[in-house]
Amino acid sequence: MKVLITGINGFVGSNLAHTLHSHDIYGVSTDFSNTNKDIEIFSWNDLNKIPHADVIIHLAGKAHDTKNRTKTQEYFNINAGLTYRIFDWFLESTARKFIFFSSIKAVADDVDGILTEDMTPAPISPYGESKLKAEEYIKKYCNYATSKLGKQIYILRPCMIHGHGNKGNLNLLYNVARKRIPWPLGAFDNQRSFISMDNVSYIIKLLVEQNISSGIYNLADDEPISTNEIIRIICDVMPCECKIWRINKNLIMSIAMLGSIIHLPLNWERLKKLTQNFVVSNDKIKKTLFIENLPLSAKEGLIKTFHSFNTG
């Protein structure tokens, strides 16, 4: 098949291009530094020049800025605006499948219990709001596209994706442990859902190659994991002595609030990501794919990711 991937040079895009290498891959990007000469990359101004595609995977977007330096409108211009453009192109094209990478943040920034697809979205961050805006645009035309045009549409809401080439809070945790700095947030005993790139690739390959029902699906590993356990995994991978300090929570929160004002490495947004509970159910996607478990457990996926950090 012919597969078009927007944001193809990003972390997820480059991994999916590798996973789907048996198909003909095209890309849409603002970055033309791709060293894979077998992949033709088009600019967003040249959508009319793109040849036929059977599947469109829309990844391009503005990532969540934990330093809060991104202007609100920029999220909407990119996350919603680019989705409008590529989805309109999809509706007019002969492509049969559209896979949109939204975000679990399009539903909520905080979770009380376990987040499922049935929950009413109520994002509070510009990032989440812009992703929800893109979802709403797709859903507006979804019935027409599926019933009248025979197309299949998937809105995916992944948790934080990690793997080789990952950039984000897992790198921060890894670097803290690598420098033999004691982990100071041990008093926060949380449970949080992640998903490994291997599990994402497994799901996408099935969506591309099999006849899977259209719908909205959460993407998460089979089990949540605590930040303290992640620190222990990192130390085992290095290996090094694991030092976890249980500093008073109120003191840590005061430092994080100050960090948001003067741009310290630990700010309020990052503290929430590292310590809050955020458990996401992946039951719906597994039932739809007729599988009991994803290929990698949460721990196995993290071990593989940290080994990639270790080896470069």
C-alpha positions as a LaTeX table, in Angstrom:
\begin{tabular}{lrrr}
\hline
Residue & $x$ (\AA) & $y$ (\AA) & $z$ (\AA) \\
\hline
Met1 & 0.00 & 0.00 & 0.00 \\
Lys2 & 0.91 & 3.65 & $-0.28$ \\
Val3 & 1.10 & 5.34 & 3.12 \\
Leu4 & 1.36 & 9.10 & 3.66 \\
Ile5 & 2.79 & 10.22 & 7.02 \\
Thr6 & 2.68 & 13.84 & 8.11 \\
Gly7 & 5.41 & 14.82 & 10.56 \\
Ile8 & 7.45 & 11.94 & 9.19 \\
Asn9 & 10.80 & 13.21 & 10.49 \\
Gly10 & 9.66 & 13.37 & 14.11 \\
Phe11 & 10.19 & 10.72 & 16.75 \\
Val12 & 6.96 & 8.81 & 16.08 \\
Gly13 & 6.96 & 9.44 & 12.33 \\
Ser14 & 10.46 & 8.10 & 11.74 \\
Asn15 & 9.68 & 5.00 & 13.80 \\
Leu16 & 6.45 & 4.33 & 11.91 \\
Ala17 & 8.21 & 4.78 & 8.58 \\
His18 & 10.60 & 2.03 & 9.66 \\
Thr19 & 7.75 & $-0.21$ & 10.87 \\
Leu20 & 5.83 & 0.19 & 7.60 \\
His21 & 8.90 & $-0.07$ & 5.35 \\
Ser22 & 7.32 & $-2.88$ & 3.29 \\
His23 & 4.81 & $-0.33$ & 1.95 \\
Asp24 & 5.43 & 2.73 & $-0.23$ \\
Ile25 & 5.95 & 5.63 & 2.18 \\
Tyr26 & 5.50 & 9.34 & 1.46 \\
Gly27 & 5.94 & 12.17 & 3.89 \\
Val28 & 4.66 & 15.67 & 4.58 \\
Ser29 & 6.93 & 17.83 & 6.70 \\
Thr30 & 8.50 & 21.22 & 7.27 \\
Asp31 & 11.79 & 19.38 & 7.82 \\
Phe32 & 13.52 & 18.05 & 4.70 \\
Ser33 & 16.57 & 16.60 & 6.45 \\
Asn34 & 15.40 & 12.99 & 6.07 \\
Thr35 & 18.40 & 10.85 & 5.18 \\
Asn36 & 16.21 & 8.03 & 3.82 \\
Lys37 & 16.38 & 8.73 & 0.10 \\
Asp38 & 13.63 & 6.18 & $-0.60$ \\
Ile39 & 11.03 & 8.42 & 1.04 \\
Glu40 & 9.76 & 11.41 & $-0.92$ \\
Ile41 & 8.80 & 14.32 & 1.31 \\
Phe42 & 6.36 & 17.06 & 0.32 \\
Ser43 & 5.79 & 20.46 & 1.89 \\
Trp44 & 2.42 & 21.53 & 3.25 \\
Asn45 & 2.11 & 23.90 & 0.29 \\
Asp46 & 2.41 & 21.00 & $-2.15$ \\
Leu47 & $-0.43$ & 18.74 & $-1.03$ \\
Asn48 & $-1.86$ & 18.87 & $-4.56$ \\
Lys49 & 1.35 & 17.25 & $-5.85$ \\
Ile50 & 1.13 & 14.20 & $-3.60$ \\
Pro51 & 0.40 & 10.98 & $-5.52$ \\
His52 & $-2.31$ & 8.55 & $-4.53$ \\
Ala53 & $-2.22$ & 7.28 & $-0.95$ \\
Asp54 & $-4.20$ & 4.41 & 0.55 \\
Val55 & $-3.59$ & 5.42 & 4.16 \\
Ile56 & $-2.89$ & 8.79 & 5.79 \\
Ile57 & $-1.25$ & 8.91 & 9.21 \\
His58 & $-1.45$ & 12.44 & 10.59 \\
Leu59 & 1.24 & 13.08 & 13.20 \\
Ala60 & 2.32 & 16.65 & 12.51 \\
Gly61 & 1.63 & 18.98 & 15.40 \\
Lys62 & 2.93 & 21.27 & 18.09 \\
Ala63 & 4.06 & 19.26 & 21.11 \\
His64 & 3.05 & 20.18 & 24.63 \\
Asp65 & 5.48 & 22.83 & 25.91 \\
Thr66 & 6.12 & 22.11 & 29.61 \\
Lys67 & 7.96 & 25.45 & 29.91 \\
Asn68 & 4.78 & 27.30 & 28.88 \\
Arg69 & 6.57 & 29.48 & 26.34 \\
Thr70 & 4.32 & 28.62 & 23.40 \\
Lys71 & 1.56 & 31.09 & 22.55 \\
Thr72 & $-1.96$ & 29.68 & 22.68 \\
Gln73 & $-2.77$ & 30.54 & 19.08 \\
Glu74 & 0.26 & 28.64 & 17.85 \\
Tyr75 & $-1.21$ & 25.39 & 19.20 \\
Phe76 & $-4.47$ & 26.00 & 17.34 \\
Asn77 & $-2.76$ & 27.12 & 14.12 \\
Ile78 & $-0.71$ & 23.92 & 14.00 \\
Asn79 & $-2.62$ & 21.19 & 15.84 \\
Ala80 & $-6.05$ & 22.16 & 14.56 \\
Gly81 & $-5.15$ & 24.05 & 11.38 \\
Leu82 & $-2.95$ & 21.37 & 9.84 \\
Thr83 & $-5.51$ & 18.71 & 10.73 \\
Tyr84 & $-8.21$ & 20.62 & 8.85 \\
Arg85 & $-5.97$ & 20.80 & 5.77 \\
Ile86 & $-4.91$ & 17.17 & 5.64 \\
Phe87 & $-8.37$ & 15.83 & 6.53 \\
Asp88 & $-9.99$ & 17.92 & 3.77 \\
Trp89 & $-7.37$ & 16.48 & 1.41 \\
Phe90 & $-8.25$ & 12.98 & 2.63 \\
Leu91 & $-11.98$ & 13.48 & 2.01 \\
Glu92 & $-11.34$ & 14.55 & $-1.57$ \\
Ser93 & $-8.76$ & 11.82 & $-2.22$ \\
Thr94 & $-9.05$ & 8.11 & $-2.97$ \\
Ala95 & $-7.38$ & 7.25 & 0.36 \\
Arg96 & $-9.37$ & 4.73 & 2.40 \\
Lys97 & $-7.97$ & 5.20 & 5.91 \\
Phe98 & $-7.17$ & 8.24 & 8.05 \\
Ile99 & $-5.29$ & 7.77 & 11.33 \\
Phe100 & $-5.09$ & 10.88 & 13.49 \\
Phe101 & $-2.75$ & 11.07 & 16.45 \\
Ser102 & $-4.58$ & 13.24 & 18.94 \\
Ser103 & $-3.58$ & 13.07 & 22.61 \\
Ile104 & $-4.95$ & 11.84 & 25.89 \\
Lys105 & $-4.66$ & 15.51 & 26.91 \\
Ala106 & $-7.59$ & 16.22 & 24.57 \\
Val107 & $-9.74$ & 14.57 & 27.24 \\
Ala108 & $-8.25$ & 15.70 & 30.54 \\
Asp109 & $-5.15$ & 17.07 & 32.22 \\
Asp110 & $-6.02$ & 15.37 & 35.49 \\
Val111 & $-7.64$ & 11.98 & 36.02 \\
Asp112 & $-9.65$ & 10.78 & 39.01 \\
Gly113 & $-9.76$ & 7.01 & 38.56 \\
Ile114 & $-9.18$ & 5.41 & 35.16 \\
Leu115 & $-9.60$ & 7.37 & 31.94 \\
Thr116 & $-11.71$ & 5.67 & 29.25 \\
Glu117 & $-13.02$ & 6.70 & 25.84 \\
Asp118 & $-16.49$ & 7.26 & 27.36 \\
Met119 & $-15.38$ & 10.26 & 29.40 \\
Thr120 & $-16.56$ & 13.69 & 28.25 \\
Pro121 & $-13.50$ & 15.68 & 27.07 \\
Ala122 & $-12.69$ & 18.67 & 29.24 \\
Pro123 & $-9.10$ & 19.76 & 28.52 \\
Ile124 & $-7.75$ & 22.81 & 30.31 \\
Ser125 & $-4.45$ & 23.40 & 28.48 \\
Pro126 & $-4.17$ & 25.10 & 25.07 \\
Tyr127 & $-2.42$ & 21.97 & 23.82 \\
Gly128 & $-5.29$ & 19.71 & 24.85 \\
Glu129 & $-7.91$ & 22.18 & 23.64 \\
Ser130 & $-6.25$ & 22.41 & 20.21 \\
Lys131 & $-6.15$ & 18.62 & 19.89 \\
Leu132 & $-9.83$ & 18.41 & 20.84 \\
Lys133 & $-10.65$ & 21.06 & 18.26 \\
Ala134 & $-9.00$ & 18.90 & 15.62 \\
Glu135 & $-10.95$ & 15.85 & 16.81 \\
Glu136 & $-14.23$ & 17.75 & 16.60 \\
Tyr137 & $-13.54$ & 18.74 & 13.01 \\
Ile138 & $-12.91$ & 15.13 & 12.04 \\
Lys139 & $-15.98$ & 13.87 & 13.89 \\
Lys140 & $-18.15$ & 16.45 & 12.11 \\
Tyr141 & $-17.54$ & 14.68 & 8.81 \\
Cys142 & $-16.96$ & 11.17 & 10.15 \\
Asn143 & $-20.42$ & 9.69 & 9.45 \\
Tyr144 & $-20.41$ & 11.05 & 5.91 \\
Ala145 & $-16.90$ & 9.72 & 5.25 \\
Thr146 & $-17.57$ & 6.25 & 6.63 \\
Ser147 & $-21.14$ & 5.65 & 5.44 \\
Lys148 & $-21.16$ & 7.51 & 2.11 \\
Leu149 & $-17.52$ & 7.27 & 1.02 \\
Gly150 & $-16.65$ & 3.92 & 2.61 \\
Lys151 & $-13.62$ & 5.32 & 4.40 \\
Gln152 & $-12.23$ & 4.32 & 7.81 \\
Ile153 & $-11.23$ & 6.92 & 10.38 \\
Tyr154 & $-9.29$ & 6.41 & 13.60 \\
Ile155 & $-8.75$ & 9.04 & 16.28 \\
Leu156 & $-5.98$ & 7.85 & 18.59 \\
Arg157 & $-5.32$ & 9.32 & 22.03 \\
Pro158 & $-1.88$ & 8.14 & 23.12 \\
Cys159 & $-0.30$ & 8.59 & 26.52 \\
Met160 & 3.30 & 9.76 & 26.53 \\
Ile161 & 5.12 & 7.69 & 23.90 \\
His162 & 8.69 & 6.62 & 24.60 \\
Gly163 & 11.38 & 4.73 & 22.72 \\
His164 & 14.62 & 5.16 & 20.81 \\
Gly165 & 15.03 & 8.83 & 19.91 \\
Asn166 & 12.56 & 9.93 & 22.57 \\
Lys167 & 12.83 & 13.44 & 23.99 \\
Gly168 & 10.96 & 14.43 & 27.12 \\
Asn169 & 10.60 & 13.82 & 30.81 \\
Leu170 & 12.04 & 10.31 & 30.62 \\
Asn171 & 15.29 & 11.87 & 29.44 \\
Leu172 & 15.19 & 14.15 & 32.47 \\
Leu173 & 14.77 & 11.16 & 34.79 \\
Tyr174 & 17.53 & 9.28 & 33.04 \\
Asn175 & 19.97 & 12.18 & 33.28 \\
Val176 & 19.22 & 12.65 & 36.98 \\
Ala177 & 20.07 & 9.01 & 37.65 \\
Arg178 & 23.09 & 9.07 & 35.30 \\
Lys179 & 24.60 & 11.94 & 37.26 \\
Arg180 & 24.08 & 9.94 & 40.46 \\
Ile181 & 21.71 & 12.64 & 41.76 \\
Pro182 & 19.28 & 11.24 & 44.36 \\
Trp183 & 15.66 & 11.28 & 43.18 \\
Pro184 & 14.01 & 13.91 & 45.42 \\
Leu185 & 10.34 & 13.18 & 44.63 \\
Gly186 & 10.05 & 9.82 & 46.36 \\
Ala187 & 7.23 & 11.09 & 48.61 \\
Phe188 & 4.95 & 11.20 & 45.56 \\
Asp189 & 3.82 & 7.58 & 45.10 \\
Asn190 & 1.83 & 7.77 & 41.88 \\
Gln191 & 0.57 & 5.53 & 39.10 \\
Arg192 & 0.89 & 6.70 & 35.51 \\
Ser193 & 0.25 & 5.25 & 32.06 \\
Phe194 & 2.80 & 5.36 & 29.26 \\
Ile195 & 3.11 & 3.56 & 25.95 \\
Ser196 & 6.25 & 2.27 & 24.26 \\
Met197 & 6.94 & 3.03 & 20.61 \\
Asp198 & 7.02 & $-0.72$ & 19.96 \\
Asn199 & 3.42 & $-1.04$ & 21.15 \\
Val200 & 2.36 & 2.01 & 19.12 \\
Ser201 & 3.97 & 0.53 & 16.01 \\
Tyr202 & 2.26 & $-2.80$ & 16.60 \\
Ile203 & $-1.15$ & $-1.13$ & 16.80 \\
Ile204 & $-0.59$ & 1.10 & 13.77 \\
Lys205 & 0.55 & $-1.83$ & 11.62 \\
Leu206 & $-2.71$ & $-3.63$ & 12.41 \\
Leu207 & $-4.80$ & $-0.54$ & 11.68 \\
Val208 & $-3.04$ & $-0.06$ & 8.35 \\
Glu209 & $-3.07$ & $-3.67$ & 7.18 \\
Gln210 & $-6.31$ & $-5.09$ & 8.61 \\
Asn211 & $-9.99$ & $-4.20$ & 8.47 \\
Ile212 & $-10.43$ & $-2.56$ & 11.89 \\
Ser213 & $-13.56$ & $-0.69$ & 12.96 \\
Ser214 & $-13.39$ & 3.10 & 12.87 \\
Gly215 & $-13.46$ & 4.83 & 16.22 \\
Ile216 & $-11.75$ & 6.75 & 19.00 \\
Tyr217 & $-9.13$ & 4.75 & 20.89 \\
Asn218 & $-6.83$ & 5.36 & 23.84 \\
Leu219 & $-3.27$ & 4.12 & 23.41 \\
Ala220 & $-1.56$ & 2.98 & 26.60 \\
Asp221 & 0.53 & 0.10 & 27.89 \\
Asp222 & $-1.34$ & $-2.68$ & 29.67 \\
Glu223 & $-0.38$ & $-1.48$ & 33.15 \\
Pro224 & 0.49 & 1.85 & 34.79 \\
Ile225 & 3.78 & 2.37 & 36.61 \\
Ser226 & 5.04 & 4.73 & 39.31 \\
Thr227 & 7.78 & 7.30 & 38.81 \\
Asn228 & 9.69 & 5.73 & 41.70 \\
Glu229 & 9.61 & 2.39 & 39.87 \\
Ile230 & 10.87 & 4.10 & 36.71 \\
Ile231 & 13.84 & 5.43 & 38.68 \\
Arg232 & 14.54 & 1.89 & 39.92 \\
Ile233 & 14.39 & 0.57 & 36.34 \\
Ile234 & 16.85 & 3.24 & 35.17 \\
Cys235 & 19.28 & 2.38 & 37.95 \\
Asp236 & 19.05 & $-1.33$ & 37.10 \\
Val237 & 19.75 & $-0.60$ & 33.43 \\
Met238 & 22.82 & 1.60 & 34.09 \\
Pro239 & 23.52 & $-0.05$ & 36.59 \\
Cys240 & 23.98 & 2.21 & 39.59 \\
Glu241 & 22.85 & 2.56 & 43.19 \\
Cys242 & 19.22 & 3.70 & 43.44 \\
Lys243 & 18.79 & 6.70 & 45.75 \\
Ile244 & 15.22 & 7.88 & 46.32 \\
Trp245 & 14.63 & 10.70 & 48.81 \\
Arg246 & 11.21 & 11.39 & 50.33 \\
Ile247 & 11.36 & 15.17 & 50.74 \\
Asn248 & 8.30 & 16.94 & 52.13 \\
Lys249 & 5.69 & 17.33 & 49.38 \\
Asn250 & 4.78 & 20.91 & 50.31 \\
Leu251 & 8.39 & 22.02 & 50.02 \\
Ile252 & 8.71 & 20.39 & 46.59 \\
Met253 & 5.49 & 22.00 & 45.37 \\
Ser254 & 6.70 & 25.43 & 46.51 \\
Ile255 & 9.93 & 24.98 & 44.56 \\
Ala256 & 7.99 & 23.89 & 41.47 \\
Met257 & 5.72 & 26.95 & 41.65 \\
Leu258 & 8.78 & 29.17 & 41.85 \\
Gly259 & 10.29 & 27.25 & 38.94 \\
Ser260 & 7.30 & 28.15 & 36.76 \\
Ile261 & 7.99 & 31.84 & 37.41 \\
Ile262 & 11.76 & 31.91 & 36.91 \\
His263 & 12.02 & 28.94 & 34.49 \\
Leu264 & 13.79 & 26.37 & 36.66 \\
Pro265 & 14.18 & 22.77 & 35.40 \\
Leu266 & 11.51 & 21.74 & 37.92 \\
Asn267 & 8.34 & 23.73 & 37.30 \\
Trp268 & 4.70 & 23.08 & 38.17 \\
Glu269 & 3.84 & 21.50 & 34.82 \\
Arg270 & 6.81 & 19.14 & 34.96 \\
Leu271 & 6.13 & 18.22 & 38.58 \\
Lys272 & 2.58 & 17.23 & 37.63 \\
Lys273 & 3.84 & 15.07 & 34.78 \\
Leu274 & 6.34 & 13.34 & 37.02 \\
Thr275 & 4.21 & 12.78 & 40.11 \\
Gln276 & 0.47 & 12.89 & 39.42 \\
Asn277 & $-1.76$ & 9.85 & 38.93 \\
Phe278 & $-2.81$ & 9.48 & 35.31 \\
Val279 & $-4.10$ & 5.99 & 34.55 \\
Val280 & $-5.53$ & 5.26 & 31.11 \\
Ser281 & $-7.49$ & 2.21 & 29.97 \\
Asn282 & $-6.52$ & 0.50 & 26.71 \\
Asp283 & $-9.32$ & $-2.09$ & 26.90 \\
Lys284 & $-11.22$ & $-0.73$ & 23.89 \\
Ile285 & $-8.35$ & $-0.94$ & 21.40 \\
Lys286 & $-7.40$ & $-4.44$ & 22.60 \\
Lys287 & $-10.97$ & $-5.70$ & 22.28 \\
Thr288 & $-11.22$ & $-4.19$ & 18.79 \\
Leu289 & $-7.94$ & $-5.83$ & 17.73 \\
Phe290 & $-8.93$ & $-9.13$ & 19.42 \\
Ile291 & $-5.80$ & $-9.26$ & 21.55 \\
Glu292 & $-5.34$ & $-9.88$ & 25.28 \\
Asn293 & $-2.06$ & $-8.03$ & 25.74 \\
Leu294 & 0.23 & $-5.70$ & 23.84 \\
Pro295 & 3.64 & $-7.13$ & 22.85 \\
Leu296 & 5.62 & $-5.34$ & 25.59 \\
Ser297 & 4.68 & $-4.79$ & 29.21 \\
Ala298 & 5.19 & $-1.29$ & 30.62 \\
Lys299 & 8.37 & $-2.41$ & 32.38 \\
Glu300 & 9.78 & $-4.22$ & 29.33 \\
Gly301 & 9.16 & $-1.17$ & 27.16 \\
Leu302 & 10.87 & 1.17 & 29.60 \\
Ile303 & 13.87 & $-1.16$ & 29.93 \\
Lys304 & 14.25 & $-1.16$ & 26.15 \\
Thr305 & 13.97 & 2.64 & 25.99 \\
Phe306 & 16.56 & 3.19 & 28.71 \\
His307 & 18.95 & 0.73 & 27.08 \\
Ser308 & 18.69 & 2.88 & 23.92 \\
Phe309 & 19.62 & 5.94 & 26.02 \\
Asn310 & 22.53 & 3.99 & 27.45 \\
Thr311 & 23.89 & 2.99 & 24.04 \\
Gly312 & 23.01 & 6.20 & 22.23 \\
\hline
\end{tabular}
